[in-house]
Every structure is written in C-alpha cells, then in structure tokens.
C-alpha cells in the first residue's frame, strides 16, 4: 500500500515511539469486507469511535413503489467496492450489519456549475457525484483518501472519537462548492427524515440537527461544523413535499445567504474561492444531546487545523489497541487477515456520549454517565457469541462499561428489558433471543463486570420473564414457542434455553440458588423441540404435535431464522454432551457432523434468505451466518477431537481472505472477525457464561496477550505449517494439558500455552 510507506516515514521523521518492526497498523486493510456480503466500510474512525467518516457509493432507496427494494441490502455500510462512483462522505456507519440506518450529514466537494442533486452512476456529471478509481484510493486505520475524477479533487478523511476531519484539495483557482446533504441516509426512504434544522452561526461555523425515523424510529443527531476559511456565499434548497401550513417565513428569501434553514429534505451549499492546490478543511463534531455538546466535543478533541496531527493521533490509538494481541504468523497475508479482523472487532460497540458524559437515553431524556463510558450499537444476536467474550479477555474494562450501558438501557426502558438490538438511544427489536443476558452473565462469571452484579441479575430475570415479547409467554407456559403462535419458533426456543442457562450460571456465581434451579430447568427446554423420529429440531404446534410440513434443508418458513434445521439442530451450546447422547451417541453424531461439511446445499434452499449466500457456505455448514459458529468445535465432545482441528483450519482458509471480497458473510459488528481471532489463537468460547474455551488448532506461530491486570499470556506453536493442522499435545506452563479446554483463569493469571503440531491426527 502506498500509504504504509508514507505512514512509516512520518513515524520516523516525527520521532514517534512506533517502529517499523512493531507497527501493527500497517497490517490493517479496511477494504476487506467491502465487496459483496461483508458490509464493512473503508473510511476513517478510531477504536470504538462515535464518528465513522466514510464514502457512500450510491443512493439506492429502501423502497420502490411502496415495496422493499432488495438492492438496498448491498449498501448496509453505504459503500460497495464494485461501484464506480462516490456521492459523498457521511459521518455515521454500521460495520458488517444485515440491516441498516445512519449515513448522517453527507459532505461532497465539487467545482464548476453548482448542482444540488446527486446524479446517476451512469452519468455522474448529471449531479454532484464523481467517478473514482481504486488505483487512486487509500484506506488505512483512521485515514481514507481518494481522488474524485470529475473535479480532480483529492479527498482525505480522518477522525477523533466524536469529530470527523475532512481535507479537500482543489486543483485550480476558481469557485469551489461544498455540498452539505441532509437528505442522504442509509436505508433511506422519502419520509425517513422527520426534521432537520441548520443555523449558520458565522462565516465559518454551522450548527444543527437531524431527526430520523428508520431502524431507530426516534433518533436525533446534533452537529457542529466549522470551515478552515470563511464562506464566500451559501444557500439551501428544500426538496420537502409542500406543506399546507407555511407560517410567515415567506417574508424572507430563504434560498440564499439566509442563516437558518428547517425542513424534512434539505441540501445546502457553501462556496469558496480557492487557489490552485488549496485545501479546504472541515471539521464536523457530533453529539447525541445538543449543538452545545457538539461544540464542546469539537474544542476538546480537535481544536487545531493540523490534519496530519489528527490522523497520527488516531493511528496511535489504533496501534495501542492492536498491541493487545501481538502475533507472529507465517505470511504477510496471515498478518493482514488477523489484524484486519482485530481492527473490525474494535469498531464497536461505539461511544455514545459527549466529552462531558452527557448522552441521550432510551427514554429520550438526557443523562450523565457516572464512572463509565456509555456505548451503543449492540448487535447482540451476533456479538454475544465471540465478540464480547473476546473483550472479556483483551478489553475487560470496556466490556464492563458495555454491560453498564446495557443496564442503563434497562433502567430507562418502559418495558424493563435489556437491549435486544439497540443503537442511538433506540431499541430496534431486531433478531431474536434475549442475548444481552449472555453478555452480562459472561462478564459476571469471568469477574470482569465492575458494577452492581445483583442488579444485573435482576435485569436479566425481568427480561427473560417479559411474556409479551416474542413468544416468551408461550415458552414459559409450555416449555417451547409454538410455531402457530410465533414464527421462527424453534430458533427462539433453542436460544431462550441457552440464555436461561447463562442466567443460571450467573445466579450460581451470586449464590441465588432459587434462580439457578429455575433457570437450569428452563435451559432443558431445547428437548421439547427435538424430534427423535427425524433426528432434528422441528417446529411444534400449540397442541403439542410437530408440524407435518418440514424440510431440514430450507432456510425459509421452517421455524428457523437465518438458518435451517441441519445447522440449528446443533445449537445446544450449554450442553453438547447431552445433545450428542439424545442424537444417538458419539459415533452417530460424528457421522452426522461429517456430512454437514461434505454434503451439498443447493441454492434453492437459501434463495429467500438474503443474509446467506454461496460465499459463506461449506457443504451445508453456513459460516456466513452465526448460528453454527460453534459447530466445528463440537467434535471435542466426541471421540474424534482432531476433526475440530482440521475443520477450523479449513474454515479459516476458505472464509477469510485479504481482499475486498474476503469475508463470506456480514461481519455483523465484529462477530465474524472475533471468530477468526479466537480460532487463530487456538481456542473458542462455545458457551459464553461458562469459564471454558474449547481448544482447536491455532493458525499463528506465536502470540503475546498483555492483559489489563498486568499479567501476560503467551501462546507458542511448535511445528506450525499449513499441513500440520493436528495437535499432538498441549502444555500449559510446562505441564501437559490433558483436557480439551482452557479456563478463563488459565489465561488471566498469565502463563504460557504451547501447541505441538503434526500432519497426522493423534487418535
């Protein structure tokens, strides 16, 4: 990468403490996952940053003719690698999701004739968008650069936690425009903008807010935007549908040089006279609370106009976080895969509060975070599996704050429920389960949560007893969710049962024997949807009979969400031993599991499920979606654990590549990447809420984890190669490890784990 050499030169010239030999930022490629299903964004951000400043490559709407437009799914992160144009750069993005929102406050530079429509991909000159080439594009941690071909403008982006910093270099003297698009949004539709308001405070400062009704139905974002030179002139065009009531604003010409604008659909422009090679710089600070908060964030984080200084400060933050796992690997590609995955895990959850601790709560009131950082973007159906368990090892303080943020959500919830899928002071109720309970339990069982554990347990209990939510009423009454009462019933039953087990582990830790007994009983409810006559989990009706129509391969309409009976029937992470026994014992189970990886799943069986594509499938094993992420480790509960070792190494090779299309499915706020990190290190949390990690086959040569408690956990791999995927023996602190798992304490008390590898399995 061109930028890598530049970055190293800057570090050397500035005398920075980062050196070429230990610089990990160089191995991160934010373009990985930006093509096809990954849904990652390539733009600039800092670890867990509130601002994600990134390019948008089209304006595909959420609906066409009052119907869902399936083309919008490609644009969950606003950017698709194979698109030839850029329409601008906005400040908020999700990473890797399968539904979307955000895309706030789009900015686009242009020259020549002023145009206030984005134009089309086929004819970019019909609007303010521009064609671009990947040969003129650079993406690195906290830095994005691209040449916009139409105006020959070089765009550069960097950030702090709450501030986006733009730098646009214009090629020649003349009239330069900065388009400020308050209409644009990801998953946009005509009525998504509820209201926007803008004030031109002076000739360099703009403030305002936008309220939207999308995935988050009541979301308000405030901004403060400042320019590096005075505005020459400015204006606004209101694209809103006409209102019957217009008030008395007709007294003014509001279209040009009028310092206030309001409406649902606004685009503004700011004009400057530029000299050849001049850079116009823009800083945009965000706040969930007020424009005053945005201004305070701006002054606190980037009070200067030194773009390189801001960029380097953010990259130093990235270097610090990436150093939490220091590996050696066989090839540069392996290093790029690993550190890009680690980068993706540190993109979220995201900060959601001002520098003074103020944030907008679920009740739409303003609150102050006391002794914790408030976070948002909780994609919990995905991230409870590996992302939050990873944080309990390498980011325990942050994860404690994330749990505290979930409890703040619970305290402010009129439903008295922990988050299901929440972002920006809103619960969006996406997906199933009450998996925040798993995240809370895992943090308490592993001793990383620093808050009120009993309050956390009570919040989990209240959430799991909320009868009106998604079939829980039937689940508590009958021990399963009936398919004729609530769809995706089998998935819900299985996931509720696992979550109940996690609550039980937390209750045991806190000496609540009554709760432990109740929830261990509930955790056995998975048996109520197991059909011994077919050997699969199967939808059951409210009369107690199994539904007659049943296809074990189809992912649509069979009682499962984003999966089929083959994959979901293996979802009993809390008790694999009993699941295997029920399914016919170890020998039969191994044959069954083998066939999962070797059979063929025809396209017709997932044609109606947009989150699953051929890219994320191996046989009938769906790695591109989460329900089966633990499945390759289940061989550890049989007599053939070496098959876990060969399977996980195969999945690493087939599902992760150092290229834009290098992810086989949505990264889902870091879950796909967290699987990669754990599996590459040689172990995985099959059942979060347990203190155990199942052993696999490490793909690295060595790793050092400097832990927050001051201890160091080291991993060494002897005889490592692509062929030597089988583990012959494992030692922990020079003593043979005779079990197929690590405990959390094995890691946190420090020490050394050594894998001895071979090309032949140890049978």
N, C-alpha and C positions, 0 to 999 in steps of 0.2 A: 504494500500500500504506500502511495506517495506520502500520506500523512504520517506514517510511522517514522520515517526518516526525519521529517520535519520536527515531530514531537521530541525525538531523542536529541536532536540538535538544540532545540530550545532548552531542554533539561540540562544539557551540558553547559551551554552558554550562561544559564542563569545560576549555575552552581547548586541546583536543586539536589536534594538527597536521593532522588530516584536515579538509579544507574541502569545502563542498558542490560546488564546481566540479570537484574532482578525486576525489571519493568514488566509488569503483567498486563498493563493497559494495551500494549502492542498486540496482544493475542485476542482481543475482543473485536469481533466483526458484527456490528449491529444490523448489517444487511441480511444476516442469516435469519430465515423465517419470514422474510418479507415477500416471498413469492408463493403462490398457491395457498396452502392451508395454514401456514404458521401464524399469520395475522399479527406479526410483530411490527413495530415501527422503527425506522432507521435514525430518527432525529436525536436531538441533544436533551439530556437530562442528567441529574445527579442521583446518587443512590437514594431510593425511596422518595424522590423529589415530587413536589406538588405540581411543578410545571414539566410538561413533556412537549418540547417545541420541535415539531416535525412536519415534513412536507405532506401535502394532500395531492393525490394524482388524478382525482376525478370528483364529480359532483353527483354521483348516482343516488337517486332518491330512494327512500324506504318503500314508497308506494307508487304505483302507477294505476290510474283508473280505479282508485279506491281498493286496490288489492296489493298484497305484499309483493315486492319486486325481488325475486331471488338473486339478482345480480348484485344487490347491495351487500350480500354476505361477504363478498371478497374484500369489502372496504371497512371491516371492523376496526382496523387501525389507521384508516384513511389513505394508506399507501399500498400499491401493488407494483411489484418490481417490473412487470412486463408492460406497464403503462408508459406511453411516450411523452406525456405532458405533466406539468405541475400547475395547480391552480392557486397555490399559496401555502402559507405556513401557519398552522394554528398551535395553540398552547396546551391543549389537554388531550390525552390519548390513553386508551387501554392497551395493554400488551397481551396479545395472543388470545383474545376472547372470541366466543362464537355468537355473540350478540353485541350491540354497541350503543354508544352515546358519545357525548363530548364534542371535540373539534371546535373549541371556543376561540373567538377573536382571531380570525384569519387575516393575515397581512400578506400583500403581494406588491412588489415594486414593478413599475413599468415606465416606459418612455414613449414619447410621441403622442398621438391622439389619445385623449382620455376615453377609456371605455369602462363602464361600470357593470358589465355582465361578464361571466367567466368564459364565454365562448365554448367551443366544442373541441373534442380530441381530434376530430378530422380536420378542423380549421381553427387552430389556436389563435390566429390573428384576428378572428372574429370577436375576441374578448381579451381579457387581461391575463389569461393563462399563457404558459410558454412551453414549448418543446424543450427537451433536455436529453443529454446522453449520459449513460453510466460511465463513460470514459472521462467525463468532467464532474463526477460525483465522488465525494469522500464522506465516509461515515466512520466515526470513532466515538469512544465514550465522551460525552459532553461536547461533541463537535460534529456539525454537519455542514458540508459545503457543496454547492452545485452552481454550474453556470446556466443561466436562463438564456436560451438561444435567441428568442425573439428580440429581446432588448440588449443582448450581450452584457447582461448584468450578472455579477458574481454575488451569490447569496451565501452568507455564513451565519450559523446559529450556535449559540452556547447558552448556558443557564446557570443559575444558582437554584436553591431549593424552591423558591417562590417567584423567581424573576426569569423571564425569557429575554435574551440579549440578541438582537439582530444586527447584522452589518451588511449593507448593500453597497457594492462598489459599482458606480456608473461609468460607462466607457468614455463618454464625451460630454462636453458642455451642452447645456440645454435644459428643457423642462423635465423634471423627474416627478413621477407620481408615486405616492404610497397609497395603495388601496387598502381600506380597513373594512372588511366584510363581516358584518354582524348577522348576516343571513345564514352563511355556511354552517353546517353541522354534520356530524357523522350520524348515519341512520336518520337523515333529515326528512321532513315532510312539511307540507305547506303551513300547518298550524303548530309546528313544534315550538317556535318562538312565541312565548306568551307576551313578553315585553322586553324592549331594550331601551336604554337611556344613556345619553352621552353628553358630557359637558366639555367644552373647550375652555380650560381654565385660564390659559395664557398662550403665548405663541410657541410654547414647547411642551405643554402639559395637557393631556386629555384624561378624563376620568369617566367612569360609568359602570353599568352592569348589564347582565343579560339573564333573564329567567326563561327556562325551557320546560316543556312537558314531553319527556321522552321516556327512556328506560327508567330514569329517575323522574317522577312526574312533577315534583316541585323542587327544582334545582336553580339556585341563584349563584352567579359568579360575578364578583366585582373586580374591576381592573383600574390600574393607573398606568398610563402610557406616556413616555417622555421621549422627545427627539433631541438629537445632538446639535441641531441647528434650528433657528426659527423657521416656522412655517411661513411661506410666502402668501398662500391663499388656500382655502379649503371649501368643501361643500358636502352635501348629502343628497342622496336620492332615496325616497321612501317607496318601496315596492309593495307596501301593505295593501290589502284589499280596502276599498273605500269604506269609511265609516259614516253612518247616518249623522252621528253627533261629531261635530268638528270643533266645537268651542270657538274661541275668538283669536286663535293663533294666526288667522288669515291676515291680521294686521301687519305681519312681517313676511318678508321673503326669506323663508327658512332654508332655501336650497343652497345659498352661497354665503360663506363668512358669517353665518349665524351661530352663536356659541352654545346652542342647546338643540338636541335632537331626541325625539322619542317616537317609538312605533314598534310594530312587530317585525318589519322587514327592512332593515336599513343597511345601505352601503355608503361609506364615506370615502373621500379622497383628500389627501394633503399634498400640496405642490411645493416643490423646492427648485431653485436654480442651482445647478451643480456645475462644477468644473470637471475637466477630463480626469478620470481616475479618483474622483472624490467619493468617499464613503459616507453614507448617511447611516447613523446608528440609532437604534430604537430599543428602549427597554420597556418591557411590559410586565408589571407585577400583578399577581392575582391575590385575592382574598376571598374566603367564604363568608366574611362578616360585613365588610364595608369598604368604600373607597379610601377612607382614612386608614384602615388596616392595610390596604394595598400600598398606599404611600409609605407607611411605616416599614413594610416589608422591603420596598424598593430602597429606602435610605439605609436600612440595616444591612442588606445583603450585597448590593452593588451600587455604592454611592458614587462611583467613578465612571469614566468612559473608556477604560482600557480593556478592549475586547480580549486580547491575549491573556491578560491577568485573570479575567473571569474564567476563561477557558481552562487555564492551567490550574486554577483553584479547584474547579470541578473535577479535573482529571486526577488531582492529588487525592480528592475524596474517593474516587474510584479505585485508585491504587491502594489506598488504605483498606478498603473493603475487600478487594480481590486478594489481598495478602492474608486474609483469614483462612485460605486454603492454598498452600504452596506445594505444587506438584512438579514432578518430572515425568515426562512421557516420551514415547518412542519417536514421534514425529511432530513437526510443527502443526500439521492438521489436527492431531490429537490435542495439542495445547490450545488451538483456536476453538475446537469444539468444546473443550472443558471450560475455558474462561469466558466464552460467549454464553454458555449455559449458566455459569455462575453470575454473570452480568444480568442475564434475564431474570434470575431468581431475586436479584436485588432491585428490580424496577418497582416492586410493590409488595405489600400494600403501600399506599402513598401517604405522605404527610397531609394532614387536613387541619391546619390551624395556622394562625398568624404568628409572627415572632413574639408577640406578647401573650401567647397562649390562648387567645380567643378563637372559637370555632362555632360554626352553625350546627346545631344539634338536630336529632331526628324529629323533635317537636317544633322545629323551625324557629326556636329561640336561640339566642347567643349564650354560649357557655365558656367557662375558663377551665382549661386542662390543668389540674393541680398535680404536680410531680410526675407527669407522664406526657409523652408526645402522643397527640391524637392522630390516629391513622384511619384511612378509608380505603375503598376498593377491596372488599372481602369476597372473593370468588370461592366460597367455602366448599362447594361440592367438588371442586378440583383440588384446592390447596391444602385441605386437611390431610391428604394422603402422604405427601412428602415435603411440601414447601415449609409448612410450619414445623414439622419435626426436624427439618434441616436447621431452621432458625434456633430451635432449642439446643442445638449443638454449637453453631457458629455465630448466632445472633440472639443469645438468650435475653439480653436487656431489651432489645427491640421487640422480641416476641412477647415479653411480659407487658410492654406498653400496648401491643396489639390486642392482647386479651383484655387489658384495661379499657381500651377503646370499644371493644365489643360489649363490655359491661356498662359503659356509658350509654351505648345504644339501647341496651336492655332497660336501663333506668329511665330513659327518655321515651321508651316505646309505650304507646297507649295499649298495645296488645300484651305487654310484658313478655316479650320474646327476644332472644338473642338474634343477631343477624342471620339471615339465610343467604342472601347475596345483596350486599349493601354498597352504595357509593354516594358521596357528596350529599350527606345528610338525608339520604333516602333509602328505604328498603324497597328493592325491586322484585323480591319474591321469586327470583329465577332458580330453576332446578328444584331438587327435592332434598329430603332429609333435614335434620337439624344438626349439621356438622360443626357448627360453632362449638357444640358440646364436646366434640372430639378434640378440637384445638385447645379448649380450656382444660380438659382432662389431661391431655398430654403434657401441658405446661405444669400442672399441679403435681402429677405423678412423678415428673422428672425434676421437680423442685425449682423450676425457673420462674414461676409466677410470683411476683413480689407483693401482690395486692391482697385483698380480703378473700381468702380461699372459700370460706363458708358462704359468703355472699355469691361467689361464683357458682358453687354447687347448687344453691337455691335457684339461681337464674337458669341453670341447666335443667333442673327439675321442672320449673314452671314452663319452660319452652317445650319440653317433651310431653307435657300434660295438656297442651293447648288443643283441646278437642276439635275446634272449628278449623284447624289448619290441616289441609291436605290429607284427609283420611285418618288423622290420629284418633278421632272419636271411635272409629270402627276398629282400629288397631288395638286400642286399649280394651275394647269390649270383647272382640273376637280373637285377638292374637294375630291378626293379619289384616291387610287392607283388601276389601273385596273389589274385584275389577269392575263390577257393575255399579259400584258406588264412587270409585275414584280411579282414574286411569293411571297407567304405569304402576299398577298395584304391587307387582312382585318386587320391582326395584325399591319401592317405598318400604315394603315390609322388611326386606333384607337390610336396607340402610338404617331404618329405625332400630332394628335389632342390634346392629353393630354400635350405633350411637348409644343405645341403652347400656351395652356392655362397657363402653367408655365411661359413662356416668357412674356405673358400678365401681370401676377401678378408682375413680376419684373419691367416691364415698368411702371406700375401704381405706384409702390413704388418710381420710379425715375422720375415721372412726365413726362413721354413720352406718352402723350395721343394718338398720332397718331399710335404708335406701339401697344398700348393697344387695340385700336379699331380694328386694322388689325388682331391682333392675337386672340382676343376674337372671331372674326368671323371665323377664321381658326379653332378654338377649337370646333366649332359646326360640323365639317366635319364628326364626327362619325355617324351622322344621315344618311349620304349618303350611308352607307353600312348596314343599318338596314332594314331588310326585314319584313315588317309588316305581310305579309301572313304566315310566318313561326314563327315569334317572335324571330328570331335570327339575329345576324350579319352574312352577307353572301357575298361571293366574287362576285364582279361586274365586268363586262367586259367593254372594252373601248367604246362600242356602247351604254352604259348606261343600259344594261339589266343584270339581275342577272344570274350567271352561272346555267345551268339546273342541272348538276350533283352536288349533295350536300348531305353530311352526317354529321349530327350535332354531332355525337359521335367520328368519326375518327379524329386522330391527324395527319394524313398523307395526303398531297395533297389536302387539303380543303381550302387553303387560310390563314392558321394559322401556326405559328411557335411554336413548343413545347407546343401545347395545342389544344383544339377542340372548336367548336362553342359554346358548352354549357358553358365552362369556360370563353372564350374570349368575349362572348356577354355581360358579366357583367363588362367589362373593360371600364368604363367611370368614373374614379375616380374623375374627375374635376366637375362632375355634376350628382351625383347619383339621385337627386330628379327628374330631367328631364328624365333621363333614365328610372326610375321606371314608370313615367307617360306615356312615349311612349310605354312601355311594358304592359300597361293595368291597371296601378294603383297599390296601395299598397297591396290590398287583393290578387290579382292575382300574384303579384310579390313574396309575402311571400310563396305562394304555390309552385311557380316555384323554389324559393331558397331552400325550404324544400326538394324538390325532388332531387336537386343536391347532397345533403348529404346522401340521403337514397336509391337512385337507385343503380343499379349495372352496372359498366362499364366492359364488357368482355375484356379479354386480347387482343383479335384480333384488338381492336380499337387503341391500342397503341403499337402494336408489332413492328412497323417500326420506333419507336421513342426511341432512346437509353437513352435519358435523363428522361424518365418516366417509372417507374416500379410499380408493385403492392404495394410495400412497402410504396410508397408515396401517395396512393390514399385512400380516404374515400368516398364510394359511387361513385360519378362521380366528386367529388371535388379533384383536384390534388394539394396537398400541396407540393409534392416533386419537383415542379417547380413553378416559380414565378408569372405567370400572374394572378393567383387567390388569391394571398396572402392577398388582401384587402377584399375579398368577404364575409367572415364571419361577417365583421363589417357593411355590407350593411343593415342588419335588423334595424340599428339605424335610417335609413331614412324611416322606415315603422312604423306601429302602434304596432309592437311587438319587441322592442329592447331587451327584455330578451332573445330572441333567439340568438342574438350575444353573450350574456354572456354564455349560455350553449354550444354553438358551439366552442368558442375559448378555453374553458376549456377542452372540449373533444379533440380538435386538439392537445393541449399541451400534454395530456396524451398518445395519440396514435402515435404521430410523433416524440417524443423526449424521449430517454431512456438513462440511464447512462451505456452504453455498447458499444463495438466496432461497432455494427450494429445499434446504437441508433439514426441515422438520416435517415429519409425516402427519402432523395434525396441529390443531391450535395449541400454542404454548400455554394457554389457559393460566395467565397471570403467574407463570413460572413453574407450574406443576410438571410439565413435560421436561423442563430443564432440571428441576430438582431430582426427578427420577434418574436423569443422566448423571448428576453429581454423585448421588448415593451409590448407584450401581458401579460407576467408575472407581469409586473408593473401595468397593468390595462388600457392602452391606446395605440393607434396606429395611425401613420400618413397615413391616407387613400390617401390623395392627397398632396405629398410634393410640396411646393410652396405656400401652404396655411399655415396659422399660427395655424391651428386647429388640434387636435388629438382626434380621436373618442374614447369614453370610452368603455371599455369592462368589463371583470371580472378578477381582479388580482388573481394570484396564490400564492403569497407570503403572509407572515404575516405582514411584515413592510419593509420599505426601506428608506434609507437616501442618498440623492444625494448632496454631497458637490460641488457646482458649481464653475467654474473658476472665476466668478465675485465676489466671497466671500459670496454669499448667500447660503442657504441650503434649499432644497426642500425635504419634508418628506412625506411618504405615510404610512398610518396605515390602517389595515384591521380588522374590528371587526367581530367576529363570523366566522372566516375562518375555512373551512374544505373542504374535497373532495365533500361532498354533498351540501354544501352551496355555490353554484356557482352563485346564483342570487343576484343582487344588489338591496337592498331595498331603500337606499338613499345614497347620496354622499354630503359631506360638504367640502368646501374649506375655510380654515382659519376661521372655526367655523360657516360659513354661508352656508345654503343649496345651492347646485349647481343644478339649475333647467334646465340645458341644458345637452345634451349628448356628450359634448366635452370639452376638456381643450384648452386653448390658450397657445402659446409659452410663452407669458408674464406671465401667471399664474405660470409657472414653474420658469422662470428666475428671477422673483422678489422675489422668495423664499416664503415659507409658508408651509402649511400642508394640505394634501388631505386625507380624511378619507372615506373609503368604509364601509358600513354596509351590511353584507351578510345574506342570508337566503336560506333555502332549497326550498322555493316556489317563483315563479316569481311574481314580482309586476306588475299586469295587470291594 
